[in-house]
Amino acid sequence: MGEAKRRKAALGDKYGQDTKILPWLPISKSQSEQFVKWSTTGAWLGIGLLVAYWITVRFIGPTFGWWDVN
């Protein structure tokens, strides 16, 4: 008997279903990986927007006289 068949026999109805992080937490491992992916993307997007804003305030704004930076 192969490993997959042993696993299927041991797990029964739960075979092939996504596993939970914790038994009492209704979040699966794939959902947690997706959350990490989206939060990382959002963090990099926020960093990029912060840099763009900083460049605007620091360099572009004073050029057009929008802000008085000494």
N, CA, C and O of each residue as an XYZ file, in Angstrom:
280
protein
N       0.853     -1.170      0.000
C       0.000      0.000      0.000
C       0.903      1.239      0.000
O       1.865      1.314      0.764
N       0.587      2.198     -0.855
C       1.374      3.421     -0.954
C       1.048      4.394      0.167
O       0.075      4.227      0.901
N       1.899      5.426      0.279
C       1.728      6.432      1.332
C       0.405      7.177      1.193
O      -0.261      7.443      2.193
N       0.019      7.513     -0.023
C      -1.239      8.237     -0.230
C      -2.437      7.398      0.213
O      -3.380      7.924      0.804
N      -2.401      6.110     -0.069
C      -3.512      5.244      0.343
C      -3.554      5.095      1.857
O      -4.634      5.053      2.447
N      -2.399      5.015      2.483
C      -2.359      4.943      3.960
C      -2.911      6.224      4.574
O      -3.676      6.197      5.538
N      -2.502      7.341      3.991
C      -2.990      8.625      4.502
C      -4.489      8.744      4.320
O      -5.187      9.226      5.212
N      -4.995      8.306      3.165
C      -6.427      8.362      2.902
C      -7.198      7.474      3.869
O      -8.271      7.846      4.344
N      -6.654      6.312      4.156
C      -7.317      5.402      5.092
C      -7.302      5.966      6.503
O      -8.271      5.803      7.245
N      -6.212      6.629      6.881
C      -6.093      7.182      8.234
C      -6.986      8.403      8.427
O      -7.591      8.570      9.486
N      -7.069      9.254      7.408
C      -7.838     10.492      7.548
C      -9.327     10.303      7.282
O     -10.146     11.048      7.819
N      -9.681      9.343      6.484
C     -11.099      9.095      6.205
C     -11.739     10.222      5.428
O     -11.289     10.558      4.333
N     -12.804     10.820      5.992
C     -13.545     11.885      5.314
C     -12.753     13.179      5.205
O     -13.053     14.008      4.345
N     -11.763     13.371      6.044
C     -10.988     14.609      6.028
C      -9.888     14.611      4.966
O      -9.186     15.609      4.804
N      -9.735     13.502      4.245
C      -8.690     13.402      3.231
C      -8.952     14.389      2.093
O     -10.053     14.432      1.544
N      -7.957     15.166      1.748
C      -8.073     16.130      0.659
C      -8.594     17.482      1.081
O      -8.564     18.422      0.286
N      -9.068     17.612      2.300
C      -9.556     18.903      2.776
C      -8.388     19.721      3.312
O      -7.394     19.177      3.795
N      -8.533     21.039      3.216
C      -7.495     21.940      3.703
C      -7.415     21.866      5.230
O      -8.443     21.828      5.905
N      -6.217     21.846      5.762
C      -6.037     21.739      7.212
C      -6.147     23.105      7.874
O      -5.827     24.132      7.276
N      -6.603     23.096      9.109
C      -6.754     24.322      9.882
C      -5.446     24.647     10.609
O      -4.652     23.755     10.908
N      -5.235     25.932     10.887
C      -4.060     26.347     11.653
C      -4.190     25.829     13.077
O      -3.288     25.178     13.604
N      -5.311     26.126     13.676
C      -5.646     25.637     15.016
C      -7.034     25.005     14.933
O      -7.866     25.461     14.148
N      -7.295     23.986     15.711
C      -8.609     23.323     15.613
C      -9.791     24.251     15.905
O     -10.864     24.079     15.327
N      -9.609     25.220     16.781
C     -10.713     26.092     17.162
C     -10.765     27.372     16.329
O     -11.691     28.165     16.496
N      -9.797     27.595     15.438
C      -9.742     28.799     14.611
C     -10.174     28.444     13.187
O      -9.547     27.595     12.554
N     -11.235     29.078     12.671
C     -11.754     28.671     11.354
C     -10.961     29.263     10.187
O     -11.551     29.767      9.232
N      -9.631     29.206     10.259
C      -8.771     29.722      9.192
C      -7.858     28.583      8.729
O      -7.178     27.950      9.536
N      -7.857     28.338      7.427
C      -7.034     27.250      6.901
C      -5.632     27.761      6.579
O      -5.380     28.966      6.568
N      -4.742     26.837      6.322
C      -3.365     27.211      6.006
C      -3.286     27.985      4.703
O      -2.498     28.925      4.594
N      -4.078     27.613      3.719
C      -4.043     28.346      2.446
C      -4.588     29.765      2.614
O      -4.105     30.695      1.969
N      -5.595     29.936      3.481
C      -6.113     31.281      3.744
C      -5.072     32.137      4.449
O      -4.962     33.331      4.168
N      -4.306     31.545      5.358
C      -3.273     32.314      6.043
C      -2.154     32.699      5.090
O      -1.610     33.799      5.188
N      -1.802     31.805      4.166
C      -0.781     32.137      3.170
C      -1.260     33.258      2.252
O      -0.480     34.134      1.877
N      -2.535     33.230      1.892
C      -3.104     34.282      1.055
C      -3.118     35.614      1.801
O      -2.846     36.656      1.204
N      -3.430     35.596      3.092
C      -3.411     36.821      3.887
C      -2.011     37.413      3.946
O      -1.847     38.627      3.821
N      -1.002     36.571      4.135
C       0.379     37.057      4.174
C       0.757     37.670      2.834
O       1.419     38.707      2.793
N       0.346     37.042      1.740
C       0.645     37.564      0.406
C       0.024     38.947      0.203
O       0.692     39.879     -0.246
N      -1.262     39.069      0.540
C      -1.956     40.350      0.361
C      -1.421     41.433      1.294
O      -1.288     42.586      0.886
N      -1.114     41.079      2.533
C      -0.608     42.089      3.459
C       0.791     42.545      3.067
O       1.131     43.714      3.252
N       1.609     41.645      2.529
C       2.930     42.039      2.050
C       2.815     42.972      0.854
O       3.526     43.974      0.772
N       1.928     42.647     -0.065
C       1.698     43.515     -1.222
C       1.197     44.884     -0.770
O       1.646     45.909     -1.285
N       0.287     44.908      0.171
C      -0.230     46.176      0.685
C       0.829     47.001      1.385
O       0.851     48.226      1.266
N       1.711     46.330      2.118
C       2.786     47.049      2.804
C       3.729     47.700      1.789
O       4.112     48.857      1.958
N       4.105     46.971      0.742
C       4.985     47.545     -0.277
C       4.298     48.675     -1.029
O       4.944     49.658     -1.392
N       3.007     48.548     -1.264
C       2.260     49.624     -1.902
C       2.259     50.870     -1.019
O       2.445     51.984     -1.509
N       2.050     50.681      0.277
C       2.092     51.811      1.218
C       3.456     52.469      1.264
O       3.554     53.695      1.316
N       4.511     51.664      1.245
C       5.865     52.226      1.241
C       6.095     53.040     -0.026
O       6.673     54.126      0.024
N       5.643     52.516     -1.158
C       5.786     53.248     -2.421
C       5.031     54.562     -2.420
O       5.539     55.575     -2.899
N       3.816     54.549     -1.882
C       3.038     55.798     -1.794
C       3.692     56.796     -0.846
O       3.683     57.998     -1.107
N       4.254     56.308      0.244
C       4.947     57.189      1.182
C       6.164     57.835      0.531
O       6.411     59.025      0.722
N       6.916     57.067     -0.227
C       8.080     57.620     -0.920
C       7.639     58.647     -1.965
O       8.252     59.709     -2.080
N       6.597     58.347     -2.718
C       6.090     59.297     -3.714
C       5.627     60.592     -3.048
O       5.892     61.683     -3.553
N       4.944     60.469     -1.926
C       4.500     61.664     -1.193
C       5.690     62.458     -0.688
O       5.695     63.686     -0.772
N       6.698     61.776     -0.164
C       7.886     62.451      0.354
C       8.609     63.200     -0.764
O       9.043     64.336     -0.575
N       8.738     62.562     -1.926
C       9.393     63.224     -3.060
C       8.603     64.459     -3.483
O       9.183     65.497     -3.800
N       7.281     64.341     -3.484
C       6.436     65.481     -3.848
C       6.614     66.628     -2.868
O       6.798     67.773     -3.282
N       6.561     66.341     -1.595
C       6.667     67.400     -0.581
C       8.075     67.986     -0.550
O       8.240     69.199     -0.416
N       9.075     67.143     -0.671
C      10.456     67.592     -0.493
C      11.017     68.286     -1.713
O      11.717     69.288     -1.567
N      10.740     67.801     -2.908
C      11.384     68.330     -4.102
C      10.433     69.039     -5.062
O      10.718     70.152     -5.503
N       9.321     68.415     -5.385
C       8.422     68.988     -6.389
C       7.642     70.172     -5.823
O       7.475     71.186     -6.499
N       7.167     70.046     -4.592
C       6.386     71.119     -3.974
C       7.117     72.450     -3.910
O       6.576     73.460     -4.360
N       8.334     72.487     -3.364
C       9.054     73.765     -3.312
C       9.361     74.343     -4.694
O       9.458     75.563     -4.835
N       9.512     73.517     -5.696
C       9.786     74.001     -7.045
C       8.626     74.837     -7.560
O       8.837     75.858     -8.215
N       7.421     74.416     -7.271
C       6.239     75.156     -7.705
C       5.744     76.138     -6.646
O       4.739     76.816     -6.861
N       6.416     76.224     -5.531
C       6.025     77.140     -4.482
C       4.858     76.666     -3.636
O       4.196     77.482     -2.996
N       4.585     75.357     -3.617
C       3.467     74.842     -2.845
C       3.741     74.856     -1.367
O       2.869     75.217     -0.576
N       4.962     74.463     -0.972
C       5.323     74.434      0.423
C       6.631     75.191      0.583
O       7.481     75.149     -0.307
N       6.800     75.864      1.672
C       8.031     76.591      1.936
C       8.927     75.734      2.804
O       8.773     75.707      4.025
N       9.883     75.018      2.168
C      10.812     74.168      2.890
C      12.171     74.822      2.877
O      12.714     75.104      1.809
N      12.726     75.066      4.039
C      14.039     75.727      4.106
C      15.149     74.729      3.996
O      16.321     75.103      4.033
